[in-house]
Amino acid sequence: MKFTLIAGPCAIEDRDLAFAIAREVKGICDDLGIHYIFKGSYRKANRSRLDSFTGIGDIEALEILQAIGKELQVETITDIHESQEAALAAQYVDHLQIPAFLCRQTDLLLAAGETGKGVNIKKGQFLSPEAMKWPVEKVQSTGNKNVWACERGVSFGYSDLIVDATSIARMKDLGVPVIMDCTHSVQKPNRTEGVTGGDPRLIETIALSAIATGADGFFIETHPEPHTAQSDPYTMLELSKLRPILEKCMKVREALQS
């Protein structure tokens, strides 16, 4: 099975920026033999503060995702937050993503499954690896077997996340591909200023641990200048640092398979 990278900016902010990121990451993945899926949120519905950036407009953002898929010949994915969004988003992208906080929402999971698109389910910060069986089964009940489970850390107190090194192996027992979210897992949520913090220095550590324990792919939000991003500036990986991390991880994977 080819290793998969789901990567792009947190949110679609601008057409030129989205295309620039997609082209850069596609080139890296082509060089390293990685299956690339471009990610961008067309709408950010799960922000802490009322005045946080939520998007440039649903259709405009979805059309950018669609254009990237067609012009660069890559698959695309975006997240949905309510069941009625599934059918709309599915007209523009190849895969749908379920945010971690919503991974138990039955109507949302069923609506995503019924589109026939691939569905990447983020594991809630409150769930054990084994408990992901139930969200996966909800999507599969629609006849859609193209489901992935995505680890992104678990809550530890109020303002930090931890990643259990055994989680990848335990979720692989579910019989679906397991993705490691290397960027949201370094979050520091629930800060008093209402903006999620993070420590992107640990992204490489998370990635190396995940690939060594059998991850089938990575989810990495990346941006040329993360500090200028309108969403998740404290957790995105600087784009220039992506290739070295992937090169190192692919060497680990090759060693394990030899």
URWO-V225181 format. One record per residue. N is the residue number from 1. SS is DSSP state (@ for helix, = for strand, . for the rest). PHI is phi in whole degrees, -180 to 180 (* if undefined). Layout:
n	ss	phi
N	SS	PHI
N	SS	PHI
This chain:
n	ss	phi
1	.	*
2	.	-72
3	.	-67
4	=	-114
5	=	-122
6	=	-100
7	=	-152
8	=	165
9	.	-73
10	.	-57
11	=	-129
12	.	-75
13	.	-105
14	.	-164
15	@	-61
16	@	-63
17	@	-65
18	@	-61
19	@	-64
20	@	-62
21	@	-65
22	@	-60
23	@	-63
24	@	-63
25	@	-69
26	@	-60
27	@	-62
28	@	-63
29	@	-66
30	@	-60
31	@	-66
32	@	-99
33	.	71
34	.	-107
35	=	-76
36	=	-106
37	=	-125
38	=	-78
39	=	-115
40	.	-160
41	=	-78
42	.	-81
43	.	-149
44	.	-106
45	.	-102
46	.	-117
47	.	-91
48	.	-72
49	.	-100
50	.	-62
51	.	-90
52	.	-71
53	.	-63
54	.	-117
55	.	146
56	.	-97
57	.	123
58	@	-57
59	@	-68
60	@	-60
61	@	-68
62	@	-65
63	@	-68
64	@	-67
65	@	-59
66	@	-63
67	@	-65
68	@	-62
69	@	-60
70	@	-74
71	@	-76
72	@	-100
73	.	56
74	.	-126
75	=	-79
76	=	-133
77	=	-146
78	=	-145
79	=	-94
80	=	-125
81	.	-121
82	.	-135
83	.	-60
84	.	-72
85	@	-77
86	@	-58
87	@	-64
88	@	-65
89	@	-62
90	@	-64
91	.	-74
92	.	-117
93	.	-127
94	.	-90
95	=	-140
96	=	-120
97	=	-121
98	=	-104
99	.	-61
100	@	-57
101	@	-63
102	@	-109
103	.	-69
104	.	-105
105	.	-77
106	@	-58
107	@	-61
108	@	-66
109	@	-65
110	@	-66
111	@	-63
112	@	-64
113	@	-62
114	@	-68
115	.	-72
116	.	81
117	.	-80
118	=	-62
119	=	-127
120	=	-99
121	=	-102
122	=	-72
123	.	-75
124	.	-60
125	.	-65
126	.	-109
127	.	-110
128	.	-80
129	.	-56
130	.	-66
131	.	-70
132	@	-71
133	@	-56
134	@	-73
135	@	-60
136	@	-62
137	@	-65
138	@	-62
139	@	-66
140	@	-65
141	.	-64
142	.	-83
143	.	94
144	.	-89
145	.	-100
146	.	-89
147	=	-125
148	=	-125
149	=	-110
150	=	-123
151	=	-81
152	.	-149
153	.	92
154	=	-127
155	=	-66
156	.	-137
157	.	70
158	.	-104
159	.	-126
160	.	-154
161	=	-124
162	=	-127
163	.	-116
164	.	-80
165	.	-64
166	.	-90
167	@	-64
168	@	-59
169	@	-62
170	@	-70
171	@	-74
172	@	-65
173	.	-65
174	.	-75
175	.	83
176	.	-126
177	=	-59
178	=	-116
179	=	-106
180	=	-105
181	=	-82
182	.	-83
183	.	-103
184	@	-68
185	@	-73
186	@	-102
187	=	-66
188	=	-124
189	.	-80
190	.	60
191	.	-75
192	.	-66
193	.	-82
194	.	81
195	.	-124
196	.	-65
197	=	-94
198	=	179
199	.	-135
200	@	-64
201	@	-61
202	@	-91
203	@	-60
204	@	-62
205	@	-61
206	@	-62
207	@	-63
208	@	-64
209	@	-63
210	@	-67
211	@	-71
212	@	-71
213	.	-104
214	.	101
215	.	-59
216	.	-90
217	=	-176
218	=	-118
219	=	-113
220	=	-138
221	=	-85
222	=	-142
223	=	-158
224	.	-60
225	.	-138
226	@	-52
227	@	-65
228	@	-94
229	.	-68
230	.	-86
231	.	-144
232	.	53
233	.	-67
234	.	-92
235	.	-122
236	.	-69
237	=	-84
238	=	-62
239	@	-56
240	@	-65
241	@	-95
242	@	-69
243	@	-58
244	@	-59
245	@	-66
246	@	-65
247	@	-59
248	@	-64
249	@	-66
250	@	-68
251	@	-66
252	@	-63
253	@	-62
254	@	-62
255	@	-64
256	@	-70
257	@	-88
258	.	-81
